[in-house]
């Protein structure tokens, strides 16, 4: 097929369209774990677009032509400087909320991602203040507003 039927991010920027606001954004959310029961979270810095100072798992917007696994791999490497060992799709969800007085809409695709904890770094120090490893039932506070729903999805997936 020679024609693209959807707009890529560069075209949207030229038209001043914003993912999640002017059209539904699609992202991949990832819970990184060590394979032994601990999960990696990071504290969002003051430079993040929203929910500054809260603990969060990783996530990133999909780029045109990427698969879920491509997006997760790229984002895990960007945020934590490590390549995934294993990526498992957990499920998808609607994320509709308000940001700066505007309603936003994203489709979040949640994944469990095993990584080597000895190789993790803060790959985006402008967006991440600190990182830590935690048990699923013992996450620090405050948490990102969407994280409780994500934890419930992960628990249900692990119990199945």
N, C-alpha and C positions, 0 to 999 in steps of 0.2 A: 504494500500500500504506500503510495507516494505522499498522500496528504495526512497531516496531523489533524485529528478531530478534536483535540483539546488544547488549551492554551498552556504553554510552559511558563515557568516562573519568570523568565526574562520578559516575555510578552506581557505578563500581568503587571510587572513592575513598570514597564513603559506606559501602560494604561492607568497606572496608579491604583490597581486592584489589589486587595489584601486577602490572602488565604484566611479562611475562617470567618471573614467579615463580609466580603463581597461575593464569595463563593465558598462552598463547603471545602474545608481543608482536610487533608488526609495525613495522619502521622502514624509513626510506630513508637509505641511505648515499650520500654524494656526494663525488666527486673533482672539485674545481674546478680548471680550467685556463685559461690565457690564450690558447689557440688557437695558440701558437707553441712548445709543448713543455714549458712549466713548469707545475708543479702547486702548489697552495696547501695548506699544512699548518699546523696550529696546535699549540701546546704546551698540554696540559691542565693547569689550575691545581690547587692544593691543595684547592679547593672542589668539584672533580668527585667524583662518587659512587665512581669507581674509576679505576684506572690513572693516577694523578696523576703529572705531570711527564713524560709520554711524548708523542711527536708523533703526530698523528692527522689524518685527513681529517674532514669534517663528517658528521653524522648526526642524525636525530631521529625520534621516534615518530610514526606516523600517527595522526591524529585521525579520529573517526567521520565517514564521508561523504567524506573526502578521496581524491583520486586520487594516484598516485605523484607526478605533476608538481606537484600542489597542495602536497604535503608538502615536496618538494624546494625549490620556490620559497619557501615560508614559512620553512623552516629556513635556507636560504642567506641570505635577507634578515636573519633574526634573528642569525645567527652572524657574517656578514661585511658586512652593511649594503648589499648590492648585489643587483640583480635579475639572474637568469640570462638570458644571451643565447640559449643553446641547451642543452636537456636531452636526453641519450640514455640509454636504459635499457641496462644491461650484462648483468644477470642477478640471480638470487636465490640465497640460500644459507641453510642452517640455522646458527644460532650457538648452540651449547649449551656452556655453561661454568659455572664456579662463581663465585659472588659472595657474600661474607660468609657462607660456609658453606652456602649454598643453591644448588641447581642452577637455572640460568636457561635459558630457551629463547626465542629471537627468530628471526623470519624477516627477514633483511636483504635489501633490494632495492637493488642497487648501480647508481649512475648516474654518467655523465660530464657535467659541467656547465661550459660555457664562460661566463666572466664577464669584465668589464672590470677588469684589475688596477689601474688608476689610481683606481678608486672603492672599493676594498676597505678596510674598517675592522675593528677588533675590536668586534663588536657585543655581545658578552657578556663584558665584562672580568672578571666574577666567575668565569668558567669557562675563559677563555683568557688565558694569560700572554704569549704572543707568536705571531706568524705569520711565515711565510717562504715563498718561492717556490723550488721545487727541481725538478731533472730527475728523471724517473721512476726512473732507475737510480742516483740519488745522493741518496736521502732521508736525513735525519739520524737519529741514534740517541739514545735508545731509541725504538722504535716501539710503538704500541698492539699488543696481542697478536693482533688480528684483521687488522691492516693488511697483513701479508705475503700472506695469502690474497686480500685485495682487490686488491693490486698484481698478483698472478698473473692474476686474473680480468680486470683492465683490460688487461694486456699481451695476453692471448689475444683479447680483443675487438678491440683495435687492429690485431692481426695478421690478423684475418679479412677 
